[in-house]
Amino acid sequence: MDRVGAYEAKTHLPKLLERVAGGECIVITKHGVPVAVLQPVERDRQSDPADIIAEIKILRHKHKLGGISLRELIEEGRS
């Protein structure tokens, strides 16, 4: 991990951000003491639609409506 002083970080922020986007982590120091870390953001994983559908099916089997139909619930919500 590279170390950069706060003044230098402020002055060269666009260049530092390019380095971070490339995968580097940079420690920002103030008077030689580490105060912050610039690091790449963890990207959200794209879930597989088949996995999501399987999870919904499992959820549906775990939670029952107790004999009430979905139509009754919809109508109840409209009143």
NUSE-809174 format. One record per atom (N, C-alpha, C): residue number from 1; atom name; chain; residue in one letter; x, y, z. Coordinates in pm, 1 decimal. Last residue first. Layout:
<pts>
+-----+----+---+---+----------+----------+----------+
!   k !  a ! c ! r !        u !        v !        w !
+-----+----+---+---+----------+----------+----------+
! NUM ! CA ! A ! A !        X !        Y !        Z !
...
+-----+----+---+---+----------+----------+----------+
</pts>
This chain:
<pts>
+-----+----+---+---+----------+----------+----------+
!   k !  a ! c ! r !        u !        v !        w !
+-----+----+---+---+----------+----------+----------+
!  79 !  N ! A ! S !  -5966.3 !   -209.6 !     98.8 !
!  79 ! CA ! A ! S !  -6070.9 !   -144.3 !    178.9 !
!  79 !  C ! A ! S !  -6016.8 !    -45.3 !    275.6 !
!  78 !  N ! A ! R !  -5757.9 !   -333.2 !    -24.8 !
!  78 ! CA ! A ! R !  -5825.4 !   -225.3 !    -97.9 !
!  78 !  C ! A ! R !  -5928.8 !   -152.0 !    -13.2 !
!  77 !  N ! A ! G !  -5680.5 !   -542.2 !    136.0 !
!  77 ! CA ! A ! G !  -5592.1 !   -427.2 !    125.5 !
!  77 !  C ! A ! G !  -5656.2 !   -308.9 !     55.5 !
!  76 !  N ! A ! E !  -5883.0 !   -722.5 !     84.0 !
!  76 ! CA ! A ! E !  -5873.1 !   -664.7 !    217.2 !
!  76 !  C ! A ! E !  -5785.9 !   -539.1 !    215.8 !
!  75 !  N ! A ! E !  -5816.6 !   -797.3 !   -177.3 !
!  75 ! CA ! A ! E !  -5942.6 !   -723.7 !   -151.7 !
!  75 !  C ! A ! E !  -5939.2 !   -656.2 !    -15.2 !
!  74 !  N ! A ! I !  -5580.3 !   -935.2 !   -125.3 !
!  74 ! CA ! A ! I !  -5581.1 !   -817.7 !   -213.9 !
!  74 !  C ! A ! I !  -5704.6 !   -732.6 !   -187.2 !
!  73 !  N ! A ! L !  -5671.3 !  -1142.4 !     36.3 !
!  73 ! CA ! A ! L !  -5575.2 !  -1046.8 !     88.9 !
!  73 !  C ! A ! L !  -5571.9 !   -918.8 !      6.3 !
!  72 !  N ! A ! E !  -5835.7 !  -1274.8 !   -145.4 !
!  72 ! CA ! A ! E !  -5893.1 !  -1216.2 !    -23.8 !
!  72 !  C ! A ! E !  -5797.9 !  -1112.2 !     37.1 !
!  71 !  N ! A ! R !  -5643.7 !  -1360.6 !   -334.0 !
!  71 ! CA ! A ! R !  -5748.6 !  -1266.6 !   -375.4 !
!  71 !  C ! A ! R !  -5809.6 !  -1198.5 !   -253.6 !
!  70 !  N ! A ! L !  -5507.4 !  -1550.1 !   -186.8 !
!  70 ! CA ! A ! L !  -5437.3 !  -1428.0 !   -225.3 !
!  70 !  C ! A ! L !  -5538.0 !  -1321.1 !   -266.0 !
!  69 !  N ! A ! S !  -5705.7 !  -1688.7 !     76.4 !
!  69 ! CA ! A ! S !  -5660.0 !  -1682.2 !    -62.0 !
!  69 !  C ! A ! S !  -5590.1 !  -1548.7 !    -87.4 !
!  68 !  N ! A ! I !  -5619.9 !  -1844.5 !    377.9 !
!  68 ! CA ! A ! I !  -5672.9 !  -1724.2 !    313.5 !
!  68 !  C ! A ! I !  -5618.3 !  -1720.5 !    170.8 !
!  67 !  N ! A ! G !  -5485.0 !  -2056.6 !    489.9 !
!  67 ! CA ! A ! G !  -5619.2 !  -2080.0 !    436.5 !
!  67 !  C ! A ! G !  -5681.8 !  -1958.6 !    370.1 !
!  66 !  N ! A ! G !  -5232.2 !  -1950.7 !    556.7 !
!  66 ! CA ! A ! G !  -5324.8 !  -1996.5 !    660.5 !
!  66 !  C ! A ! G !  -5467.3 !  -2010.3 !    611.4 !
!  65 !  N ! A ! L !  -5037.6 !  -1888.5 !    379.6 !
!  65 ! CA ! A ! L !  -5138.2 !  -1785.1 !    404.4 !
!  65 !  C ! A ! L !  -5242.4 !  -1828.4 !    506.5 !
!  64 !  N ! A ! K !  -4697.5 !  -1976.8 !    466.2 !
!  64 ! CA ! A ! K !  -4831.4 !  -2008.3 !    414.6 !
!  64 !  C ! A ! K !  -4928.4 !  -1897.4 !    453.4 !
!  63 !  N ! A ! H !  -4367.7 !  -1994.4 !    402.8 !
!  63 ! CA ! A ! H !  -4468.8 !  -1901.9 !    454.1 !
!  63 !  C ! A ! H !  -4602.3 !  -1929.5 !    386.3 !
!  62 !  N ! A ! K !  -4211.4 !  -2186.3 !    278.3 !
!  62 ! CA ! A ! K !  -4194.7 !  -2164.5 !    422.6 !
!  62 !  C ! A ! K !  -4309.0 !  -2082.4 !    482.1 !
!  61 !  N ! A ! H !  -4273.4 !  -2168.4 !     12.1 !
!  61 ! CA ! A ! H !  -4306.4 !  -2292.9 !     82.0 !
!  61 !  C ! A ! H !  -4295.0 !  -2277.7 !    232.7 !
!  60 !  N ! A ! R !  -4175.5 !  -1915.3 !    -52.5 !
!  60 ! CA ! A ! R !  -4319.5 !  -1941.6 !    -64.7 !
!  60 !  C ! A ! R !  -4359.0 !  -2067.5 !     10.4 !
!  59 !  N ! A ! L !  -3899.4 !  -1955.2 !    -20.1 !
!  59 ! CA ! A ! L !  -3970.6 !  -1861.3 !     67.2 !
!  59 !  C ! A ! L !  -4120.5 !  -1888.8 !     65.1 !
!  58 !  N ! A ! I !  -3851.3 !  -2125.1 !   -235.7 !
!  58 ! CA ! A ! I !  -3826.8 !  -2171.8 !    -98.7 !
!  58 !  C ! A ! I !  -3903.3 !  -2084.8 !      0.1 !
!  57 !  N ! A ! K !  -3912.8 !  -1948.9 !   -445.7 !
!  57 ! CA ! A ! K !  -3990.8 !  -2072.3 !   -427.8 !
!  57 !  C ! A ! K !  -3973.0 !  -2128.4 !   -287.3 !
!  56 !  N ! A ! I !  -3710.9 !  -1757.6 !   -410.3 !
!  56 ! CA ! A ! I !  -3852.2 !  -1718.2 !   -395.7 !
!  56 !  C ! A ! I !  -3939.3 !  -1840.7 !   -372.2 !
!  55 !  N ! A ! E !  -3485.1 !  -1911.1 !   -469.9 !
!  55 ! CA ! A ! E !  -3501.3 !  -1855.4 !   -336.1 !
!  55 !  C ! A ! E !  -3645.6 !  -1812.8 !   -310.2 !
!  54 !  N ! A ! A !  -3531.7 !  -1963.6 !   -742.1 !
!  54 ! CA ! A ! A !  -3525.9 !  -2074.9 !   -647.2 !
!  54 !  C ! A ! A !  -3544.9 !  -2025.2 !   -504.1 !
!  53 !  N ! A ! I !  -3509.2 !  -1703.6 !   -842.0 !
!  53 ! CA ! A ! I !  -3637.3 !  -1774.6 !   -852.9 !
!  53 !  C ! A ! I !  -3641.4 !  -1890.3 !   -754.6 !
!  52 !  N ! A ! I !  -3236.5 !  -1659.7 !   -791.8 !
!  52 ! CA ! A ! I !  -3337.7 !  -1575.0 !   -727.4 !
!  52 !  C ! A ! I !  -3473.8 !  -1643.6 !   -729.6 !
!  51 !  N ! A ! D !  -3118.6 !  -1847.9 !   -959.0 !
!  51 ! CA ! A ! D !  -3097.1 !  -1856.0 !   -814.2 !
!  51 !  C ! A ! D !  -3202.7 !  -1775.0 !   -739.3 !
!  50 !  N ! A ! A !  -3197.3 !  -1751.4 !  -1208.5 !
!  50 ! CA ! A ! A !  -3243.1 !  -1884.3 !  -1166.8 !
!  50 !  C ! A ! A !  -3226.5 !  -1902.1 !  -1015.5 !
!  49 !  N ! A ! P !  -3059.6 !  -1504.1 !  -1225.1 !
!  49 ! CA ! A ! P !  -3206.1 !  -1506.5 !  -1211.3 !
!  49 !  C ! A ! P !  -3259.6 !  -1642.3 !  -1165.3 !
!  48 !  N ! A ! D !  -2771.8 !  -1453.9 !  -1035.1 !
!  48 ! CA ! A ! D !  -2828.8 !  -1533.6 !  -1142.4 !
!  48 !  C ! A ! D !  -2980.8 !  -1538.2 !  -1123.7 !
!  47 !  N ! A ! S !  -2669.6 !  -1125.3 !   -946.6 !
!  47 ! CA ! A ! S !  -2724.3 !  -1255.2 !   -911.8 !
!  47 !  C ! A ! S !  -2783.5 !  -1323.1 !  -1034.1 !
!  46 !  N ! A ! Q !  -2378.4 !   -954.7 !   -962.8 !
!  46 ! CA ! A ! Q !  -2501.6 !   -974.0 !  -1037.6 !
!  46 !  C ! A ! Q !  -2551.2 !  -1114.1 !  -1005.3 !
!  45 !  N ! A ! R !  -2241.0 !   -795.1 !   -682.8 !
!  45 ! CA ! A ! R !  -2245.0 !   -913.5 !   -767.5 !
!  45 !  C ! A ! R !  -2380.4 !   -919.5 !   -836.9 !
!  44 !  N ! A ! D !  -2114.6 !   -468.5 !   -673.4 !
!  44 ! CA ! A ! D !  -2225.8 !   -558.7 !   -644.6 !
!  44 !  C ! A ! D !  -2221.6 !   -677.2 !   -739.8 !
!  43 !  N ! A ! R !  -1767.8 !   -413.3 !   -604.4 !
!  43 ! CA ! A ! R !  -1880.5 !   -411.3 !   -697.9 !
!  43 !  C ! A ! R !  -1988.8 !   -508.2 !   -653.4 !
!  42 !  N ! A ! E !  -1616.5 !   -229.1 !   -364.6 !
!  42 ! CA ! A ! E !  -1653.2 !   -365.7 !   -400.2 !
!  42 !  C ! A ! E !  -1778.8 !   -360.0 !   -486.5 !
!  41 !  N ! A ! V !  -1405.3 !     31.7 !   -462.0 !
!  41 ! CA ! A ! V !  -1535.9 !     -7.5 !   -410.8 !
!  41 !  C ! A ! V !  -1563.6 !   -149.8 !   -456.4 !
!  40 !  N ! A ! P !  -1057.0 !     52.7 !   -379.8 !
!  40 ! CA ! A ! P !  -1164.6 !     32.1 !   -476.4 !
!  40 !  C ! A ! P !  -1293.7 !    -11.0 !   -406.5 !
!  39 !  N ! A ! Q !   -955.5 !    300.1 !   -136.6 !
!  39 ! CA ! A ! Q !   -953.4 !    165.3 !   -191.7 !
!  39 !  C ! A ! Q !  -1069.0 !    147.4 !   -287.4 !
!  38 !  N ! A ! L !   -780.9 !    502.2 !     71.2 !
!  38 ! CA ! A ! L !   -853.3 !    503.5 !    -55.6 !
!  38 !  C ! A ! L !   -841.7 !    362.9 !   -112.4 !
!  37 !  N ! A ! V !   -799.0 !    552.9 !    412.8 !
!  37 ! CA ! A ! V !   -755.3 !    461.1 !    307.9 !
!  37 !  C ! A ! V !   -843.9 !    481.2 !    186.3 !
!  36 !  N ! A ! A !   -673.2 !    776.8 !    665.7 !
!  36 ! CA ! A ! A !   -775.8 !    727.7 !    573.8 !
!  36 !  C ! A ! A !   -713.9 !    631.7 !    473.8 !
!  35 !  N ! A ! V !   -464.1 !    832.2 !    836.1 !
!  35 ! CA ! A ! V !   -596.8 !    880.5 !    874.6 !
!  35 !  C ! A ! V !   -707.8 !    826.9 !    784.9 !
!  34 !  N ! A ! P !   -141.0 !    763.8 !    964.4 !
!  34 ! CA ! A ! P !   -248.8 !    722.6 !    873.8 !
!  34 !  C ! A ! P !   -384.8 !    769.9 !    925.0 !
!  33 !  N ! A ! V !     84.1 !   1025.3 !   1017.7 !
!  33 ! CA ! A ! V !     -6.7 !    931.7 !   1084.9 !
!  33 !  C ! A ! V !   -118.4 !    892.8 !    987.9 !
!  32 !  N ! A ! G !    231.7 !   1222.8 !    893.0 !
!  32 ! CA ! A ! G !    290.0 !   1089.3 !    903.0 !
!  32 !  C ! A ! G !    201.4 !    984.2 !    968.4 !
!  31 !  N ! A ! H !     57.4 !   1438.6 !    886.0 !
!  31 ! CA ! A ! H !    177.5 !   1448.1 !    969.8 !
!  31 !  C ! A ! H !    235.5 !   1308.9 !    996.4 !
!  30 !  N ! A ! K !   -163.2 !   1217.9 !    774.7 !
!  30 ! CA ! A ! K !   -158.9 !   1358.1 !    818.4 !
!  30 !  C ! A ! K !    -46.7 !   1366.0 !    920.6 !
!  29 !  N ! A ! T !   -205.9 !   1004.3 !    486.9 !
!  29 ! CA ! A ! T !   -152.7 !   1036.2 !    619.2 !
!  29 !  C ! A ! T !   -162.9 !   1185.5 !    647.2 !
!  28 !  N ! A ! I !   -377.9 !    753.3 !    322.2 !
!  28 ! CA ! A ! I !   -357.8 !    898.5 !    332.1 !
!  28 !  C ! A ! I !   -315.4 !    929.0 !    475.3 !
!  27 !  N ! A ! V !   -295.0 !    473.0 !    136.0 !
!  27 ! CA ! A ! V !   -314.8 !    525.8 !    270.9 !
!  27 !  C ! A ! V !   -286.2 !    674.9 !    268.0 !
!  26 !  N ! A ! I !   -449.3 !    307.7 !   -127.7 !
!  26 ! CA ! A ! I !   -357.7 !    415.8 !    -91.0 !
!  26 !  C ! A ! I !   -395.0 !    465.9 !     48.1 !
!  25 !  N ! A ! C !   -463.1 !     29.2 !   -339.8 !
!  25 ! CA ! A ! C !   -509.4 !     89.1 !   -214.7 !
!  25 !  C ! A ! C !   -404.5 !    191.1 !   -172.4 !
!  24 !  N ! A ! E !   -543.5 !    -33.6 !   -688.4 !
!  24 ! CA ! A ! E !   -450.4 !     -1.1 !   -579.3 !
!  24 !  C ! A ! E !   -524.6 !     48.2 !   -455.5 !
!  23 !  N ! A ! G !   -717.8 !    -70.0 !   -902.8 !
!  23 ! CA ! A ! G !   -703.3 !   -176.4 !   -804.1 !
!  23 !  C ! A ! G !   -610.7 !   -147.8 !   -687.7 !
!  22 !  N ! A ! G !   -778.0 !    135.1 !  -1070.4 !
!  22 ! CA ! A ! G !   -696.9 !     27.6 !  -1125.6 !
!  22 !  C ! A ! G !   -667.5 !    -83.5 !  -1025.7 !
!  21 !  N ! A ! A !   -895.7 !    311.0 !   -901.6 !
!  21 ! CA ! A ! A !   -983.0 !    242.8 !   -997.7 !
!  21 !  C ! A ! A !   -910.1 !    125.9 !  -1063.0 !
!  20 !  N ! A ! V !   -661.2 !    405.0 !   -785.0 !
!  20 ! CA ! A ! V !   -752.4 !    323.1 !   -705.4 !
!  20 !  C ! A ! V !   -847.3 !    246.1 !   -797.4 !
!  19 !  N ! A ! R !   -559.8 !    555.1 !   -996.6 !
!  19 ! CA ! A ! R !   -482.9 !    442.3 !   -944.9 !
!  19 !  C ! A ! R !   -572.3 !    347.3 !   -865.6 !
!  18 !  N ! A ! E !   -760.9 !    747.8 !  -1017.9 !
!  18 ! CA ! A ! E !   -732.2 !    659.5 !  -1131.6 !
!  18 !  C ! A ! E !   -656.2 !    535.9 !  -1085.2 !
!  17 !  N ! A ! L !   -732.8 !    873.1 !   -771.3 !
!  17 ! CA ! A ! L !   -856.1 !    799.3 !   -800.0 !
!  17 !  C ! A ! L !   -838.3 !    705.5 !   -919.5 !
!  16 !  N ! A ! L !   -486.3 !    996.8 !   -807.3 !
!  16 ! CA ! A ! L !   -499.8 !    891.3 !   -706.6 !
!  16 !  C ! A ! L !   -624.2 !    807.1 !   -733.0 !
!  15 !  N ! A ! K !   -553.5 !   1184.7 !  -1001.6 !
!  15 ! CA ! A ! K !   -455.5 !   1080.1 !  -1033.7 !
!  15 !  C ! A ! K !   -465.1 !    964.2 !   -934.9 !
!  14 !  N ! A ! P !   -739.4 !   1346.3 !   -855.7 !
!  14 ! CA ! A ! P !   -780.3 !   1274.2 !   -977.5 !
!  14 !  C ! A ! P !   -684.0 !   1160.9 !  -1015.7 !
!  13 !  N ! A ! L !   -568.7 !   1441.1 !   -631.8 !
!  13 ! CA ! A ! L !   -681.1 !   1348.0 !   -614.1 !
!  13 !  C ! A ! L !   -722.2 !   1277.5 !   -743.0 !
!  12 !  N ! A ! H !   -344.7 !   1598.9 !   -584.1 !
!  12 ! CA ! A ! H !   -340.8 !   1500.6 !   -693.0 !
!  12 !  C ! A ! H !   -455.5 !   1400.0 !   -686.8 !
!  11 !  N ! A ! T !   -402.0 !   1765.8 !   -367.2 !
!  11 ! CA ! A ! T !   -348.1 !   1823.4 !   -489.9 !
!  11 !  C ! A ! T !   -360.7 !   1728.4 !   -608.8 !
!  10 !  N ! A ! K !   -483.1 !   1589.1 !   -170.2 !
!  10 ! CA ! A ! K !   -574.6 !   1693.8 !   -215.1 !
!  10 !  C ! A ! K !   -531.1 !   1747.6 !   -351.3 !
!   9 !  N ! A ! A !   -249.6 !   1437.7 !   -144.6 !
!   9 ! CA ! A ! A !   -373.8 !   1371.8 !   -185.2 !
!   9 !  C ! A ! A !   -473.7 !   1473.9 !   -238.7 !
!   8 !  N ! A ! E !    -72.6 !   1631.4 !    -50.5 !
!   8 ! CA ! A ! E !    -48.0 !   1570.9 !   -181.4 !
!   8 !  C ! A ! E !   -175.3 !   1502.6 !   -233.6 !
!   7 !  N ! A ! Y !   -193.4 !   1674.2 !    198.8 !
!   7 ! CA ! A ! Y !   -179.5 !   1784.3 !    103.7 !
!   7 !  C ! A ! Y !   -159.9 !   1730.4 !    -37.6 !
!   6 !  N ! A ! A !   -172.9 !   1417.3 !    318.9 !
!   6 ! CA ! A ! A !   -303.8 !   1478.1 !    293.8 !
!   6 !  C ! A ! A !   -295.6 !   1590.8 !    190.8 !
!   5 !  N ! A ! G !     67.2 !   1191.3 !    169.0 !
!   5 ! CA ! A ! G !     28.0 !   1294.8 !    264.1 !
!   5 !  C ! A ! G !   -103.4 !   1360.7 !    222.3 !
!   4 !  N ! A ! V !     43.6 !    846.1 !    109.6 !
!   4 ! CA ! A ! V !     43.3 !    980.2 !     51.6 !
!   4 !  C ! A ! V !     -1.0 !   1077.7 !    159.8 !
!   3 !  N ! A ! R !    167.8 !    521.3 !     52.9 !
!   3 ! CA ! A ! R !    128.0 !    623.7 !    151.0 !
!   3 !  C ! A ! R !    143.3 !    760.8 !     86.7 !
!   2 !  N ! A ! D !     60.2 !    211.6 !    -91.1 !
!   2 ! CA ! A ! D !    135.4 !    337.0 !   -100.7 !
!   2 !  C ! A ! D !     81.5 !    435.3 !      2.6 !
!   1 !  N ! A ! M !     84.3 !   -117.3 !      0.0 !
!   1 ! CA ! A ! M !      0.0 !      0.0 !      0.0 !
!   1 !  C ! A ! M !     89.0 !    123.8 !      0.0 !
+-----+----+---+---+----------+----------+----------+
</pts>
